[in-house]
Amino acid sequence: MSQYLVLTAMGSDRTGCVSELTKLASECGCNILDSRMAIFGQEFTFIMLLHGDNRAINKIETRLPMVAHALDLITMMKRTSGHKTYDLVEHYQADYTGTDQPGLLKAMTAFFATRKIDISSLKSEINPQTSIISASISIALTQKISINDIENDFLRLCEQFGVQGCIKETTHGLV
């Protein structure tokens, strides 16, 4: 029977950690269905959605703590179900840029949450020298939601915070 496992690892940014984790997944007989990696300061974080039979998932759950200890990583695992598909018809990317201020990212994510629009990906960065934030939020809409209304409301929110924003259609939901 197919099993799914979300595996997250975090630690000091060193060459080879991601390679060791993907090697472990392969050696245990797991397939990596999705993965993301990012650097934050001097730390990296890596997340994978793994798929395999019960034996493969049990094997990686057993072996990961020893590998994580050897690499000086903090890890977390959680079994999950397979990827759920939704009746989504169009993918969009909401971008904004401007001077960062307290509550800006909260307001932007709340904007979509209050409209029952799921965020499929989020990336934001602040230039420490200029305090300019640049963010991209990927969303997917059903036919029931008017993108024109969403875009007009989003632009008004951007205006309230004094940032430049736009929403554009994309071919997929990832930033």
Z-matrix of the N, CA and C atoms (Angstrom, degrees):
N
C 1 1.454
C 2 1.530 1 109.26
N 3 1.309 2 117.20 1 137.69
C 4 1.468 3 122.52 2 -179.17
C 5 1.520 4 111.04 3 -68.64
N 6 1.324 5 114.67 4 138.96
C 7 1.457 6 122.73 5 177.88
C 8 1.524 7 108.28 6 -128.04
N 9 1.314 8 115.59 7 154.44
C 10 1.457 9 121.41 8 178.68
C 11 1.519 10 109.01 9 -130.25
N 12 1.329 11 115.90 10 144.10
C 13 1.451 12 121.77 11 -179.06
C 14 1.522 13 109.01 12 -140.83
N 15 1.327 14 116.45 13 130.05
C 16 1.459 15 121.12 14 171.58
C 17 1.519 16 106.14 15 -95.12
N 18 1.330 17 116.56 16 125.61
C 19 1.461 18 122.90 17 -179.06
C 20 1.519 19 108.07 18 -120.76
N 21 1.321 20 116.52 19 125.93
C 22 1.462 21 122.24 20 177.83
C 23 1.517 22 108.94 21 -119.77
N 24 1.319 23 117.02 22 136.19
C 25 1.464 24 122.15 23 177.79
C 26 1.522 25 108.67 24 -132.72
N 27 1.337 26 114.84 25 143.21
C 28 1.453 27 120.10 26 179.34
C 29 1.523 28 108.70 27 -143.71
N 30 1.331 29 116.08 28 140.97
C 31 1.452 30 120.27 29 178.01
C 32 1.508 31 111.64 30 -178.90
N 33 1.316 32 115.52 31 -174.83
C 34 1.465 33 120.72 32 178.66
C 35 1.520 34 109.49 33 -61.08
N 36 1.320 35 115.83 34 140.41
C 37 1.459 36 121.27 35 -179.42
C 38 1.529 37 109.60 36 -71.39
N 39 1.325 38 115.09 37 107.64
C 40 1.466 39 121.74 38 178.23
C 41 1.529 40 108.47 39 -136.27
N 42 1.299 41 116.23 40 143.60
C 43 1.453 42 121.70 41 177.46
C 44 1.527 43 110.27 42 -60.18
N 45 1.320 44 116.47 43 133.06
C 46 1.453 45 121.46 44 172.35
C 47 1.510 46 116.43 45 103.07
N 48 1.327 47 119.43 46 -15.36
C 49 1.469 48 120.54 47 -177.75
C 50 1.529 49 111.80 48 -63.00
N 51 1.315 50 116.83 49 -47.94
C 52 1.470 51 119.94 50 179.83
C 53 1.520 52 109.86 51 -62.50
N 54 1.317 53 117.13 52 -39.55
C 55 1.464 54 120.85 53 178.38
C 56 1.525 55 111.00 54 -61.28
N 57 1.319 56 117.16 55 -42.19
C 58 1.470 57 120.99 56 179.63
C 59 1.528 58 111.35 57 -65.26
N 60 1.320 59 117.22 58 -39.07
C 61 1.466 60 120.72 59 -179.79
C 62 1.530 61 111.53 60 -69.74
N 63 1.320 62 117.13 61 -41.08
C 64 1.471 63 119.06 62 178.24
C 65 1.530 64 110.30 63 -69.91
N 66 1.322 65 117.22 64 -33.31
C 67 1.469 66 121.59 65 175.32
C 68 1.531 67 110.14 66 -63.15
N 69 1.328 68 117.05 67 -44.20
C 70 1.461 69 121.26 68 177.89
C 71 1.524 70 110.92 69 -59.65
N 72 1.319 71 116.91 70 -45.19
C 73 1.468 72 120.44 71 179.11
C 74 1.523 73 110.30 72 -58.51
N 75 1.310 74 116.51 73 -44.35
C 76 1.464 75 121.55 74 179.68
C 77 1.525 76 111.52 75 -64.67
N 78 1.326 77 116.74 76 -46.41
C 79 1.467 78 120.98 77 -179.86
C 80 1.531 79 112.57 78 -61.59
N 81 1.326 80 116.48 79 -30.12
C 82 1.468 81 120.66 80 -179.85
C 83 1.527 82 112.03 81 -84.26
N 84 1.328 83 117.25 82 -5.78
C 85 1.460 84 120.86 83 179.37
C 86 1.516 85 113.91 84 87.07
N 87 1.318 86 116.97 85 20.64
C 88 1.464 87 121.70 86 179.65
C 89 1.525 88 109.96 87 -95.90
N 90 1.310 89 115.22 88 147.44
C 91 1.450 90 122.24 89 174.72
C 92 1.527 91 107.74 90 -103.72
N 93 1.329 92 117.69 91 133.86
C 94 1.461 93 122.11 92 178.39
C 95 1.527 94 107.76 93 -88.16
N 96 1.341 95 115.93 94 108.77
C 97 1.464 96 120.52 95 -178.34
C 98 1.518 97 112.70 96 -83.22
N 99 1.331 98 116.45 97 -30.79
C 100 1.458 99 121.04 98 -177.89
C 101 1.520 100 107.32 99 -157.11
N 102 1.316 101 117.67 100 148.39
C 103 1.461 102 120.63 101 178.03
C 104 1.521 103 110.30 102 -156.41
N 105 1.322 104 114.80 103 153.51
C 106 1.462 105 122.61 104 176.06
C 107 1.521 106 107.74 105 -143.05
N 108 1.312 107 116.65 106 145.58
C 109 1.454 108 122.20 107 176.56
C 110 1.515 109 108.12 108 -140.68
N 111 1.336 110 116.10 109 140.96
C 112 1.459 111 119.93 110 178.48
C 113 1.521 112 109.11 111 -148.20
N 114 1.324 113 115.13 112 154.26
C 115 1.458 114 122.67 113 176.00
C 116 1.530 115 107.51 114 -107.12
N 117 1.339 116 115.83 115 130.54
C 118 1.457 117 122.53 116 176.76
C 119 1.519 118 106.94 117 -126.49
N 120 1.319 119 117.11 118 107.73
C 121 1.467 120 120.48 119 -175.81
C 122 1.524 121 108.61 120 62.92
N 123 1.325 122 116.54 121 -121.83
C 124 1.463 123 121.74 122 177.96
C 125 1.529 124 111.82 123 -100.21
N 126 1.329 125 117.25 124 9.29
C 127 1.471 126 122.23 125 -177.40
C 128 1.528 127 109.66 126 -111.62
N 129 1.329 128 114.54 127 152.52
C 130 1.451 129 118.75 128 172.52
C 131 1.521 130 107.88 129 -119.96
N 132 1.305 131 115.73 130 157.11
C 133 1.456 132 121.34 131 172.84
C 134 1.516 133 107.32 132 -134.54
N 135 1.320 134 115.21 133 142.19
C 136 1.454 135 121.57 134 -176.21
C 137 1.519 136 107.43 135 -138.25
N 138 1.312 137 116.30 136 133.12
C 139 1.455 138 121.06 137 179.55
C 140 1.515 139 108.74 138 -132.05
N 141 1.328 140 115.61 139 137.94
C 142 1.466 141 121.20 140 -179.77
C 143 1.529 142 109.31 141 -134.33
N 144 1.310 143 115.55 142 145.17
C 145 1.457 144 122.03 143 167.27
C 146 1.517 145 105.71 144 -104.02
N 147 1.326 146 115.89 145 115.39
C 148 1.462 147 121.82 146 -177.27
C 149 1.518 148 110.33 147 -104.89
N 150 1.325 149 114.63 148 150.30
C 151 1.458 150 122.32 149 178.88
C 152 1.523 151 107.62 150 -132.95
N 153 1.308 152 115.77 151 139.39
C 154 1.456 153 120.00 152 176.70
C 155 1.516 154 110.05 153 -177.09
N 156 1.329 155 115.92 154 175.92
C 157 1.459 156 118.47 155 175.33
C 158 1.531 157 108.25 156 -75.41
N 159 1.312 158 116.49 157 172.49
C 160 1.464 159 121.17 158 -176.01
C 161 1.526 160 111.78 159 -56.27
N 162 1.326 161 117.37 160 -40.19
C 163 1.455 162 122.14 161 -179.74
C 164 1.525 163 110.83 162 -61.97
N 165 1.334 164 117.69 163 -44.34
C 166 1.469 165 122.11 164 -179.07
C 167 1.533 166 111.35 165 -64.54
N 168 1.316 167 116.93 166 -43.71
C 169 1.466 168 120.64 167 -179.12
C 170 1.530 169 109.92 168 -67.85
N 171 1.330 170 116.91 169 -42.24
C 172 1.474 171 119.76 170 176.07
C 173 1.523 172 111.01 171 -59.38
N 174 1.319 173 115.93 172 -40.55
C 175 1.467 174 121.10 173 -177.70
C 176 1.528 175 111.41 174 -63.44
N 177 1.324 176 117.31 175 -45.62
C 178 1.470 177 118.73 176 -179.20
C 179 1.525 178 110.67 177 -69.76
N 180 1.336 179 117.36 178 -35.17
C 181 1.459 180 119.80 179 176.93
C 182 1.531 181 111.21 180 -62.07
N 183 1.316 182 116.09 181 -34.60
C 184 1.465 183 121.67 182 179.99
C 185 1.526 184 111.92 183 -76.74
N 186 1.326 185 117.11 184 -40.94
C 187 1.470 186 121.24 185 -174.51
C 188 1.527 187 114.18 186 -84.13
N 189 1.327 188 118.65 187 -26.37
C 190 1.464 189 121.03 188 -175.00
C 191 1.533 190 113.78 189 -57.64
N 192 1.326 191 120.70 190 -44.65
C 193 1.473 192 118.67 191 -178.09
C 194 1.532 193 113.84 192 -56.12
N 195 1.320 194 118.40 193 -39.28
C 196 1.462 195 121.03 194 -179.90
C 197 1.538 196 110.82 195 -69.07
N 198 1.323 197 116.73 196 -42.44
C 199 1.468 198 121.00 197 178.51
C 200 1.527 199 109.76 198 -65.51
N 201 1.326 200 117.20 199 -42.96
C 202 1.464 201 121.15 200 179.49
C 203 1.525 202 110.60 201 -61.87
N 204 1.320 203 117.16 202 -41.54
C 205 1.465 204 120.79 203 178.64
C 206 1.534 205 110.24 204 -62.33
N 207 1.325 206 116.85 205 -44.26
C 208 1.467 207 121.05 206 -179.33
C 209 1.530 208 111.50 207 -63.41
N 210 1.331 209 117.22 208 -32.23
C 211 1.467 210 121.94 209 -179.42
C 212 1.535 211 112.60 210 -93.94
N 213 1.323 212 117.13 211 -0.43
C 214 1.461 213 123.09 212 -178.00
C 215 1.534 214 110.95 213 58.28
N 216 1.338 215 115.28 214 50.76
C 217 1.457 216 121.83 215 -178.98
C 218 1.519 217 110.69 216 -113.68
N 219 1.311 218 116.06 217 149.62
C 220 1.454 219 122.88 218 168.05
C 221 1.526 220 105.38 219 -94.85
N 222 1.329 221 117.74 220 128.18
C 223 1.460 222 120.50 221 -179.11
C 224 1.521 223 110.61 222 -128.86
N 225 1.312 224 113.58 223 157.58
C 226 1.451 225 121.65 224 176.76
C 227 1.520 226 107.08 225 -145.15
N 228 1.323 227 116.47 226 141.01
C 229 1.462 228 121.50 227 178.97
C 230 1.519 229 109.42 228 -130.99
N 231 1.323 230 115.83 229 147.85
C 232 1.458 231 120.81 230 175.82
C 233 1.518 232 108.58 231 -150.18
N 234 1.318 233 115.46 232 126.71
C 235 1.469 234 119.25 233 174.18
C 236 1.517 235 108.33 234 -71.12
N 237 1.322 236 114.47 235 147.01
C 238 1.455 237 120.19 236 -178.34
C 239 1.522 238 108.32 237 -146.31
N 240 1.299 239 116.31 238 177.37
C 241 1.466 240 120.73 239 174.84
C 242 1.519 241 108.61 240 -93.83
N 243 1.295 242 116.63 241 173.96
C 244 1.462 243 120.94 242 179.19
C 245 1.511 244 111.56 243 -64.76
N 246 1.300 245 115.68 244 168.08
C 247 1.460 246 122.05 245 -179.56
C 248 1.523 247 109.65 246 -61.51
N 249 1.310 248 115.65 247 131.67
C 250 1.447 249 122.59 248 -179.81
C 251 1.525 250 109.08 249 -91.85
N 252 1.308 251 117.86 250 130.68
C 253 1.465 252 119.30 251 176.57
C 254 1.527 253 108.89 252 -96.78
N 255 1.295 254 115.40 253 144.12
C 256 1.459 255 122.46 254 -179.41
C 257 1.516 256 108.71 255 -117.12
N 258 1.318 257 115.08 256 159.67
C 259 1.448 258 120.26 257 177.48
C 260 1.533 259 108.68 258 -82.37
N 261 1.328 260 114.87 259 72.90
C 262 1.456 261 120.84 260 -178.52
C 263 1.521 262 109.35 261 -105.06
N 264 1.285 263 115.64 262 140.04
C 265 1.457 264 117.83 263 -176.01
C 266 1.525 265 113.95 264 -112.35
N 267 1.318 266 117.51 265 -28.44
C 268 1.456 267 118.86 266 -176.74
C 269 1.518 268 110.74 267 -140.98
N 270 1.335 269 115.20 268 139.22
C 271 1.458 270 121.63 269 178.08
C 272 1.524 271 108.85 270 -107.67
N 273 1.331 272 114.93 271 140.71
C 274 1.458 273 120.95 272 -179.06
C 275 1.520 274 110.28 273 -134.65
N 276 1.321 275 114.13 274 157.71
C 277 1.452 276 120.69 275 175.33
C 278 1.519 277 107.92 276 -125.12
N 279 1.327 278 115.38 277 121.52
C 280 1.464 279 121.56 278 176.50
C 281 1.524 280 107.22 279 -98.55
N 282 1.312 281 116.48 280 119.07
C 283 1.462 282 122.11 281 179.97
C 284 1.519 283 109.44 282 -114.16
N 285 1.333 284 115.34 283 146.23
C 286 1.458 285 119.26 284 170.43
C 287 1.515 286 109.36 285 -149.35
N 288 1.329 287 114.92 286 153.30
C 289 1.456 288 121.50 287 178.74
C 290 1.521 289 108.92 288 -149.37
N 291 1.317 290 115.38 289 146.57
C 292 1.455 291 120.83 290 179.19
C 293 1.518 292 110.10 291 162.32
N 294 1.311 293 115.97 292 -171.28
C 295 1.458 294 120.76 293 -179.68
C 296 1.526 295 109.52 294 -70.41
N 297 1.342 296 115.63 295 127.99
C 298 1.456 297 120.30 296 -179.90
C 299 1.523 298 110.11 297 -68.93
N 300 1.320 299 114.85 298 149.79
C 301 1.453 300 121.46 299 176.32
C 302 1.519 301 109.00 300 -154.13
N 303 1.332 302 117.35 301 154.04
C 304 1.460 303 119.82 302 -179.26
C 305 1.531 304 111.68 303 -56.45
N 306 1.323 305 116.07 304 134.35
C 307 1.462 306 121.25 305 176.45
C 308 1.512 307 115.62 306 88.59
N 309 1.329 308 118.35 307 -4.43
C 310 1.464 309 120.90 308 -176.51
C 311 1.525 310 111.36 309 -65.15
N 312 1.326 311 117.68 310 -53.58
C 313 1.469 312 119.99 311 -179.42
C 314 1.524 313 110.97 312 -63.85
N 315 1.320 314 116.98 313 -37.78
C 316 1.468 315 120.85 314 176.70
C 317 1.528 316 110.61 315 -59.45
N 318 1.318 317 116.64 316 -44.80
C 319 1.467 318 121.10 317 -179.36
C 320 1.527 319 111.21 318 -64.29
N 321 1.329 320 115.73 319 -40.27
C 322 1.465 321 119.44 320 -178.72
C 323 1.533 322 111.34 321 -67.22
N 324 1.324 323 117.12 322 -43.65
C 325 1.477 324 118.59 323 179.53
C 326 1.526 325 110.93 324 -70.95
N 327 1.336 326 117.30 325 -35.95
C 328 1.463 327 120.70 326 177.26
C 329 1.527 328 111.20 327 -65.09
N 330 1.321 329 116.26 328 -32.85
C 331 1.466 330 121.02 329 178.11
C 332 1.532 331 110.38 330 -53.40
N 333 1.332 332 116.44 331 -46.49
C 334 1.467 333 120.04 332 -179.02
C 335 1.525 334 111.52 333 -77.15
N 336 1.319 335 117.50 334 -38.00
C 337 1.470 336 121.10 335 -179.17
C 338 1.525 337 111.32 336 -61.47
N 339 1.333 338 117.40 337 -42.32
C 340 1.467 339 119.95 338 -178.65
C 341 1.528 340 112.08 339 -68.10
N 342 1.308 341 116.81 340 -18.90
C 343 1.469 342 121.52 341 177.15
C 344 1.525 343 112.06 342 -98.35
N 345 1.331 344 116.42 343 8.17
C 346 1.476 345 122.86 344 179.54
C 347 1.525 346 111.95 345 59.77
N 348 1.345 347 115.98 346 37.01
C 349 1.461 348 122.38 347 177.69
C 350 1.526 349 107.53 348 -106.42
N 351 1.324 350 116.15 349 120.57
C 352 1.451 351 120.61 350 -179.86
C 353 1.516 352 111.27 351 -76.14
N 354 1.329 353 115.53 352 137.97
C 355 1.459 354 122.06 353 173.45
C 356 1.517 355 107.34 354 -89.88
N 357 1.326 356 117.28 355 124.44
C 358 1.469 357 120.30 356 179.93
C 359 1.524 358 111.91 357 -95.73
N 360 1.323 359 117.95 358 -19.32
C 361 1.458 360 121.39 359 178.07
C 362 1.519 361 108.76 360 -161.07
N 363 1.329 362 115.08 361 146.24
C 364 1.457 363 120.93 362 179.50
C 365 1.520 364 108.82 363 -143.14
N 366 1.312 365 115.69 364 131.91
C 367 1.461 366 120.85 365 174.92
C 368 1.518 367 107.50 366 -139.04
N 369 1.339 368 115.48 367 125.40
C 370 1.465 369 119.06 368 175.85
C 371 1.515 370 108.62 369 -137.72
N 372 1.322 371 115.02 370 143.06
C 373 1.455 372 122.02 371 179.31
C 374 1.518 373 108.79 372 -139.61
N 375 1.339 374 115.34 373 142.94
C 376 1.455 375 121.17 374 176.55
C 377 1.525 376 108.24 375 -118.86
N 378 1.311 377 116.11 376 129.35
C 379 1.453 378 120.83 377 174.47
C 380 1.527 379 106.89 378 -76.57
N 381 1.337 380 118.41 379 115.26
C 382 1.466 381 119.95 380 -176.07
C 383 1.531 382 114.23 381 -64.84
N 384 1.322 383 118.60 382 -25.16
C 385 1.462 384 120.70 383 179.78
C 386 1.530 385 111.97 384 -77.40
N 387 1.332 386 117.00 385 -35.09
C 388 1.461 387 120.39 386 -174.55
C 389 1.525 388 114.38 387 -109.66
N 390 1.328 389 117.73 388 -11.83
C 391 1.475 390 123.89 389 -175.13
C 392 1.531 391 111.76 390 61.32
N 393 1.333 392 116.60 391 25.56
C 394 1.461 393 120.91 392 176.55
C 395 1.521 394 108.36 393 -89.28
N 396 1.337 395 115.37 394 127.25
C 397 1.453 396 121.38 395 176.93
C 398 1.519 397 109.05 396 -99.72
N 399 1.313 398 115.06 397 142.52
C 400 1.457 399 122.53 398 174.98
C 401 1.518 400 105.84 399 -131.55
N 402 1.328 401 117.11 400 125.39
C 403 1.461 402 120.31 401 -175.81
C 404 1.521 403 111.05 402 -138.64
N 405 1.337 404 114.31 403 148.80
C 406 1.464 405 122.52 404 174.63
C 407 1.521 406 107.79 405 -132.23
N 408 1.311 407 115.38 406 128.92
C 409 1.460 408 121.93 407 -179.82
C 410 1.522 409 107.48 408 -122.82
N 411 1.330 410 116.84 409 118.45
C 412 1.459 411 120.96 410 178.72
C 413 1.521 412 109.63 411 -93.11
N 414 1.330 413 115.35 412 134.17
C 415 1.465 414 121.91 413 -179.90
C 416 1.522 415 108.65 414 -135.43
N 417 1.321 416 115.96 415 161.63
C 418 1.466 417 121.44 416 174.28
C 419 1.522 418 107.54 417 -131.33
N 420 1.317 419 116.12 418 137.23
C 421 1.465 420 121.55 419 -175.62
C 422 1.521 421 111.61 420 -115.01
N 423 1.327 422 114.81 421 151.13
C 424 1.460 423 120.82 422 171.33
C 425 1.523 424 107.69 423 -91.75
N 426 1.303 425 116.29 424 172.70
C 427 1.468 426 120.11 425 -179.70
C 428 1.525 427 112.10 426 -66.16
N 429 1.330 428 118.09 427 -18.24
C 430 1.461 429 121.92 428 -175.54
C 431 1.524 430 113.42 429 -75.81
N 432 1.325 431 117.34 430 -12.96
C 433 1.462 432 120.94 431 -174.77
C 434 1.529 433 109.76 432 -108.32
N 435 1.323 434 116.03 433 131.86
C 436 1.465 435 121.31 434 179.15
C 437 1.519 436 109.97 435 -85.93
N 438 1.313 437 116.82 436 117.65
C 439 1.469 438 120.48 437 178.63
C 440 1.524 439 111.07 438 -65.35
N 441 1.314 440 118.10 439 -31.08
C 442 1.466 441 120.55 440 179.20
C 443 1.525 442 111.29 441 -62.52
N 444 1.338 443 116.58 442 -43.59
C 445 1.464 444 120.23 443 177.92
C 446 1.522 445 110.71 444 -64.96
N 447 1.331 446 115.83 445 -43.89
C 448 1.462 447 120.82 446 179.98
C 449 1.533 448 109.44 447 -60.87
N 450 1.316 449 116.45 448 -46.64
C 451 1.466 450 120.28 449 -177.81
C 452 1.529 451 111.63 450 -62.94
N 453 1.327 452 117.28 451 -44.26
C 454 1.467 453 120.19 452 179.48
C 455 1.527 454 111.16 453 -61.45
N 456 1.341 455 116.74 454 -43.95
C 457 1.467 456 120.62 455 179.23
C 458 1.530 457 110.76 456 -66.30
N 459 1.336 458 117.22 457 -39.14
C 460 1.465 459 121.49 458 179.27
C 461 1.532 460 110.26 459 -63.39
N 462 1.313 461 117.11 460 -43.67
C 463 1.464 462 120.84 461 179.83
C 464 1.530 463 111.10 462 -64.45
N 465 1.335 464 117.26 463 -36.06
C 466 1.466 465 120.44 464 176.14
C 467 1.535 466 110.41 465 -65.56
N 468 1.326 467 116.78 466 -39.92
C 469 1.456 468 120.17 467 177.16
C 470 1.529 469 110.75 468 -63.60
N 471 1.323 470 116.41 469 -43.69
C 472 1.471 471 120.21 470 177.32
C 473 1.523 472 110.65 471 -58.69
N 474 1.312 473 115.85 472 -42.37
C 475 1.462 474 121.38 473 179.41
C 476 1.533 475 111.12 474 -61.36
N 477 1.332 476 116.90 475 -40.70
C 478 1.473 477 121.19 476 178.90
C 479 1.527 478 111.42 477 -59.96
N 480 1.335 479 116.61 478 -35.37
C 481 1.460 480 121.34 479 -179.15
C 482 1.535 481 112.57 480 -93.30
N 483 1.319 482 117.55 481 -2.39
C 484 1.461 483 120.53 482 178.98
C 485 1.518 484 113.58 483 70.15
N 486 1.338 485 116.96 484 32.50
C 487 1.465 486 121.17 485 177.59
C 488 1.520 487 109.09 486 -117.46
N 489 1.326 488 115.75 487 158.70
C 490 1.456 489 121.77 488 176.87
C 491 1.518 490 108.61 489 -90.72
N 492 1.328 491 117.80 490 135.86
C 493 1.457 492 120.01 491 -179.11
C 494 1.509 493 112.51 492 -143.70
N 495 1.329 494 114.80 493 162.40
C 496 1.456 495 120.88 494 174.88
C 497 1.530 496 108.20 495 -159.27
N 498 1.306 497 115.10 496 158.60
C 499 1.462 498 121.84 497 172.20
C 500 1.511 499 106.73 498 -124.18
N 501 1.330 500 115.26 499 129.86
C 502 1.469 501 118.99 500 179.36
C 503 1.529 502 109.88 501 -132.82
N 504 1.304 503 115.09 502 149.75
C 505 1.472 504 120.25 503 178.44
C 506 1.522 505 109.22 504 -73.41
N 507 1.322 506 116.09 505 142.40
C 508 1.452 507 122.04 506 176.49
C 509 1.521 508 108.71 507 -126.80
N 510 1.324 509 115.23 508 170.27
C 511 1.473 510 119.43 509 -179.85
C 512 1.511 511 112.34 510 -90.70
N 513 1.329 512 117.94 511 -12.33
C 514 1.456 513 121.67 512 179.72
C 515 1.521 514 109.22 513 -150.40
N 516 1.331 515 117.43 514 172.49
C 517 1.447 516 121.43 515 -174.23
C 518 1.503 517 116.06 516 -93.91
N 519 1.324 518 120.65 517 11.53
C 520 1.459 519 120.89 518 -176.62
C 521 1.510 520 112.01 519 -107.16
N 522 1.344 521 114.53 520 141.77
C 523 1.473 522 119.90 521 176.31
C 524 1.500 523 109.03 522 -74.44
